Amino acid sequence: MNQTEAYKSAYSCKHMSEKALWVEAGRIADNPKVSLRISELKAQIAKKRLWTRELSVNILGSIATNRGAKDGDRIAAVKELNSMHGFNTVVDLESYVMPVRIVREVVDGSKVSINNPPG
């Protein structure tokens, strides 16, 4: 629901133009107490969405690991979990940087690693 729709649901505004509704809704939303309440409600909605995601992961995980479930259901649950966590994205191997460990040989024949310097 946007500000104008919220204003319409809270006040009688049959004879107001759309522009007047928009102006009044904005004025009320700018009130510090109203703005604080809007922020609180948005935070509550965000918290519920996180909980719903967590619940989804738990349910899909229980389906995926349930040996009594149909194979197709288990596979579908794993695919959905992979999608939710971004495991289906393509990895560009051309730009992948392989970790390298540098070892150099000193004149006397002993090896020295930069990870484990002598000393």
N, C-alpha and C positions, 0 to 999 in steps of 0.2 A: 504494500500500500504506500503510495507516495503522499507528500504533504497535502496536496489539494484534495485527494480522496479522503484522507484522515479528517480534514477540516469539514468536508461535506457530511461525513458520518457523525461529527460531533455537534454541528451547528445547523440551524435552519438557514438555508441560503437559496431558496427558490428564486428570488428576484435578483440574484447577484450574477454579474457577467463572469465568464471564465477568467478574464484578466483580474477582476476584483478578487475572485476566489484565490487565484495564484498569489496575489499581493498579500492578502490576509493570512493565508497559510504560511507564507514565508516569514511574515512578521511574528506570528506565534512561535514558529520553529526557532526563531532567533532568541526567544526568551531563554535566559540561562537555565531556569528550572525545567522547562520543556526540553531543551537541548540535552540536559543531563539525563532526563528520563529516556529520551530516544537512544542515547548512548548505552544506557543500562539494558534496555530491551534488545538492542543489537547484540550486546555481549551475551545475553541469555540465549539468543537464537544461535549464535556462533558456538556456544558451549553445547547446545543440544545437537548441533550438526557434528561436532567432534565425537560426542557420545554415540551417535548413530553410525558413524564410520567405524568406531571401535567395535560396536555390536556387530556390524556387518562382517568385520574381519574375524571375530570370534565364531560367528555362525558358519561362515564359509570354511574356516579352518576346521571346525568340528565335522563338517560334511566331507572335506577332503581327506581327513584322517580316519573316517568311519569305515572300517572294513566291511560292515554290513550294508553300506549304501551301494547303489548301482554304480558300476564303473563310469557310466556316462555322467552321472551326477557328480562324482568325485572329480572327474576331469574338468567338468564345467566350473566347479568351485575353484580348482587350482588356476584355471585360465582367468577367472575373474579376480582372484587374489593377485596374480601376476600383473594384470592390467591396472588394478588399484594402486599397486606399488611401483608402477613404471618399468616393470621388468620386460615389457614387450617393445621397448624402444630400441632402435637400431644403434649399434655402437660403431662409430667411425674408427676402424682400425688404422687408417692412414695417419690420423692425428694422435693415436694412442702413444704415450711415451712409456717405454719399458724402464723400470727402475734398473739402475746400473751400479755395480760395486766396482770401484777402481782399486786395483792392486798393482803395485810396482815393485820391481826387483831392484834391490840396492846392489852396489858394486861387489860387496863381500858375499853375495849369494843368498842372504836372508830376505824373506819377503816381508813387506810392510803394508798393512792395509790402512786406508784413511779412517776406517771404522774402528780399528784397534791400533793406534799409533804406538810405537815402542816407548817404553819409558818407565 
